[in-house]
Amino acid sequence: MSHGPRSGLYAVSSALLAMSRHLEVRDVLKTIVASARELLDAQYAALGVPDDHGGFAQFVVDGVSDAQWKAIGPLPRQHGILAAMLREARPERLADVREDPRFEGWPEAHPDMSDFLGLPIRDGDEIIGALFLANKLRAEEGPPCPEPDGRCGFTEDDEELLTILAQHAAIALTNARLYERSRELTIAEERSRLAHELHDAVSQKLFSLRLTAQAAATLVDRDPSRAKGELQQVAALAAEATEELRAAVVELRPAALDEDGLVATLRTQIQVLDRAHSARVTFSSNGVRALPASQEEAMLRVAQEALHNALRHSGATRVAVTLERRGPGAVLRVTDDGSGFEPTAIRSAGRHLGLVSMRDRSSGVGGKLTVESAPGKGTMIEMEVPGG
């Protein structure tokens, strides 16, 4: 087997590195499929992730155009050689898949396939996916193929190489799943925290509002001037409750990163926070390019946590958020003129201020978090990510 300049160890190494670069499950699946097709000189490659019913929850292809894939129709159901791969959990190398007794045909728009190589992806005893390759292409070097279409069929060496790839694919896919689960847990924890804060802050305001309105109602006939003062207090309390609600909604609302990008999303949220709080909140950006989705999300969450600290705990009158390009990556900086804290006491302050969560988010995307603060001197939180 030969791959021209991308041969042997270099080709395998490139494929494994490509798989380890991504954190999102969908990105990892696409990279595994593309790597397998290139590494084994196949015309088509696919990867199926099983559901709980003997079929596929996800199915990713490479070598098939978007238009062709759309014409093929829904995801493969639980039938044929593909489902057999999940049930029997063993490698399958076939000279012509169409002649296998388990073959049940394919839709009209499906590309023509003959030689086939399939392999389960395992995590311990669990099958977490199955790799499928079809139509081995003639190598650039080596003996010519006897077949008129230039296909030689998959070899034992191909199967061995795919086995190595599948072992590393299992690691990459498991890591991506763990990352997504941890992110979901973090989001759930944040929403729980916000719900508690929303309940405490707004409930207190509404309780005071109710009592003040009742006082105004009893005074309106016998002491109109005092009643007027109470009604002014009602208006002030209502405005404060509105601000608390608006700020909470900003944090609860899913960020429109996919549609708007990090810069626009941050700018919009900071404009709302500036209106909702007495502190002046500003935002500026300079030359920032689009970053990998995981880095943009981590930066947004760190910015939200730092803003939360500055506006709710520090007593700051001014908070400045900047986002700047640094090489292929970016630097986020949140600076406030609030009460600050002693960095040597960061262990006790860390949980309260969410610093542990911020550090975890930053390191989780290959970034670096720096915290500078002193009592009475404000706080500066900086996060740098490498880009991608």
URURVEN-V927080 format. One record per residue. N is the residue number from 1. RES is the residue in one letter. SS is DSSP state (2 for helix, 1 for strand, 0 for the rest). BURIAL is I if it has 24 or more other C-alpha atoms within 12 Angstrom, else O. Layout:
BEGIN
{{N RES SS BURIAL} {N RES SS BURIAL}}
END
This chain:
BEGIN
{{1 M 0 I} {2 S 0 O} {3 H 0 I} {4 G 0 O} {5 P 0 O} {6 R 0 O} {7 S 0 O} {8 G 2 O} {9 L 2 O} {10 Y 2 O} {11 A 2 I} {12 V 2 I} {13 S 2 O} {14 S 2 O} {15 A 2 I} {16 L 2 I} {17 L 2 O} {18 A 2 I} {19 M 2 I} {20 S 2 I} {21 R 0 I} {22 H 0 I} {23 L 0 I} {24 E 0 I} {25 V 2 I} {26 R 2 I} {27 D 2 I} {28 V 2 I} {29 L 2 I} {30 K 2 I} {31 T 2 I} {32 I 2 I} {33 V 2 I} {34 A 2 I} {35 S 2 I} {36 A 2 I} {37 R 2 I} {38 E 2 I} {39 L 2 I} {40 L 0 I} {41 D 0 I} {42 A 1 I} {43 Q 1 I} {44 Y 1 I} {45 A 1 I} {46 A 1 I} {47 L 1 I} {48 G 1 I} {49 V 1 I} {50 P 1 I} {51 D 0 O} {52 D 0 O} {53 H 0 O} {54 G 0 O} {55 G 0 I} {56 F 1 I} {57 A 1 O} {58 Q 1 I} {59 F 1 I} {60 V 1 I} {61 V 1 I} {62 D 1 I} {63 G 0 I} {64 V 0 I} {65 S 0 O} {66 D 2 O} {67 A 2 O} {68 Q 2 O} {69 W 2 O} {70 K 2 O} {71 A 2 O} {72 I 2 O} {73 G 0 O} {74 P 0 O} {75 L 0 I} {76 P 0 I} {77 R 0 O} {78 Q 0 I} {79 H 0 O} {80 G 2 O} {81 I 2 I} {82 L 2 I} {83 A 2 I} {84 A 2 I} {85 M 2 I} {86 L 2 I} {87 R 2 I} {88 E 2 O} {89 A 0 I} {90 R 0 I} {91 P 0 I} {92 E 1 I} {93 R 1 I} {94 L 1 I} {95 A 0 O} {96 D 0 I} {97 V 2 I} {98 R 2 O} {99 E 2 O} {100 D 0 O} {101 P 0 O} {102 R 0 O} {103 F 0 O} {104 E 0 O} {105 G 0 O} {106 W 0 O} {107 P 0 O} {108 E 0 O} {109 A 0 O} {110 H 0 O} {111 P 0 O} {112 D 0 O} {113 M 0 I} {114 S 0 I} {115 D 0 I} {116 F 1 I} {117 L 1 I} {118 G 1 I} {119 L 1 I} {120 P 1 I} {121 I 1 I} {122 R 1 I} {123 D 1 O} {124 G 0 O} {125 D 0 O} {126 E 1 O} {127 I 1 I} {128 I 1 I} {129 G 1 I} {130 A 1 I} {131 L 1 I} {132 F 1 I} {133 L 1 I} {134 A 1 I} {135 N 1 I} {136 K 1 I} {137 L 0 I} {138 R 0 I} {139 A 0 I} {140 E 0 O} {141 E 0 O} {142 G 0 O} {143 P 0 O} {144 P 0 O} {145 C 0 O} {146 P 0 O} {147 E 0 O} {148 P 0 O} {149 D 0 O} {150 G 0 O} {151 R 0 I} {152 C 0 I} {153 G 0 I} {154 F 0 I} {155 T 0 I} {156 E 2 O} {157 D 2 O} {158 D 2 I} {159 E 2 I} {160 E 2 O} {161 L 2 I} {162 L 2 I} {163 T 2 I} {164 I 2 I} {165 L 2 I} {166 A 2 I} {167 Q 2 I} {168 H 2 I} {169 A 2 I} {170 A 2 I} {171 I 2 I} {172 A 2 I} {173 L 2 I} {174 T 2 I} {175 N 2 I} {176 A 2 I} {177 R 2 I} {178 L 2 O} {179 Y 2 I} {180 E 2 O} {181 R 2 O} {182 S 2 O} {183 R 2 I} {184 E 2 O} {185 L 2 O} {186 T 2 O} {187 I 2 I} {188 A 2 O} {189 E 2 O} {190 E 2 I} {191 R 2 O} {192 S 2 O} {193 R 2 O} {194 L 2 I} {195 A 2 O} {196 H 2 O} {197 E 2 O} {198 L 2 I} {199 H 2 O} {200 D 2 O} {201 A 2 I} {202 V 2 I} {203 S 2 O} {204 Q 2 O} {205 K 2 I} {206 L 2 I} {207 F 2 O} {208 S 2 O} {209 L 2 I} {210 R 2 O} {211 L 2 O} {212 T 2 I} {213 A 2 I} {214 Q 2 O} {215 A 2 I} {216 A 2 I} {217 A 2 O} {218 T 2 O} {219 L 2 O} {220 V 0 O} {221 D 0 O} {222 R 0 O} {223 D 0 O} {224 P 2 O} {225 S 2 O} {226 R 2 O} {227 A 2 O} {228 K 2 O} {229 G 2 O} {230 E 2 I} {231 L 2 I} {232 Q 2 O} {233 Q 2 I} {234 V 2 I} {235 A 2 O} {236 A 2 O} {237 L 2 I} {238 A 2 I} {239 A 2 O} {240 E 2 I} {241 A 2 I} {242 T 2 I} {243 E 2 I} {244 E 2 I} {245 L 2 I} {246 R 2 I} {247 A 2 I} {248 A 2 I} {249 V 2 O} {250 V 2 I} {251 E 2 I} {252 L 2 I} {253 R 0 O} {254 P 0 O} {255 A 0 I} {256 A 0 O} {257 L 2 I} {258 D 2 O} {259 E 2 O} {260 D 2 O} {261 G 2 I} {262 L 2 I} {263 V 2 I} {264 A 2 I} {265 T 2 I} {266 L 2 I} {267 R 2 I} {268 T 2 I} {269 Q 2 I} {270 I 2 I} {271 Q 2 I} {272 V 2 I} {273 L 2 I} {274 D 2 I} {275 R 2 O} {276 A 2 I} {277 H 0 I} {278 S 0 O} {279 A 0 I} {280 R 1 I} {281 V 1 I} {282 T 1 I} {283 F 1 I} {284 S 1 I} {285 S 1 I} {286 N 1 O} {287 G 0 O} {288 V 0 I} {289 R 0 I} {290 A 0 I} {291 L 0 I} {292 P 0 I} {293 A 2 I} {294 S 2 I} {295 Q 2 I} {296 E 2 I} {297 E 2 I} {298 A 2 I} {299 M 2 I} {300 L 2 I} {301 R 2 I} {302 V 2 I} {303 A 2 I} {304 Q 2 I} {305 E 2 I} {306 A 2 I} {307 L 2 I} {308 H 2 I} {309 N 2 I} {310 A 2 I} {311 L 2 I} {312 R 2 I} {313 H 0 I} {314 S 0 I} {315 G 0 I} {316 A 0 I} {317 T 0 O} {318 R 1 I} {319 V 1 I} {320 A 1 I} {321 V 1 I} {322 T 1 I} {323 L 1 I} {324 E 1 I} {325 R 1 I} {326 R 1 O} {327 G 0 O} {328 P 0 O} {329 G 1 I} {330 A 1 I} {331 V 1 I} {332 L 1 I} {333 R 1 I} {334 V 1 I} {335 T 1 I} {336 D 1 I} {337 D 0 I} {338 G 0 I} {339 S 0 I} {340 G 0 I} {341 F 0 I} {342 E 0 O} {343 P 2 O} {344 T 2 O} {345 A 2 O} {346 I 2 O} {347 R 2 O} {348 S 2 O} {349 A 2 O} {350 G 2 O} {351 R 2 O} {352 H 2 O} {353 L 2 I} {354 G 0 I} {355 L 2 I} {356 V 2 O} {357 S 2 I} {358 M 2 I} {359 R 2 I} {360 D 2 I} {361 R 2 I} {362 S 2 I} {363 S 2 O} {364 G 2 I} {365 V 0 I} {366 G 0 I} {367 G 0 I} {368 K 1 I} {369 L 1 I} {370 T 1 I} {371 V 1 I} {372 E 1 I} {373 S 1 I} {374 A 0 O} {375 P 0 O} {376 G 0 O} {377 K 0 O} {378 G 0 I} {379 T 1 I} {380 M 1 I} {381 I 1 I} {382 E 1 I} {383 M 1 I} {384 E 1 I} {385 V 1 I} {386 P 0 I} {387 G 0 I} {388 G 0 O}}
END
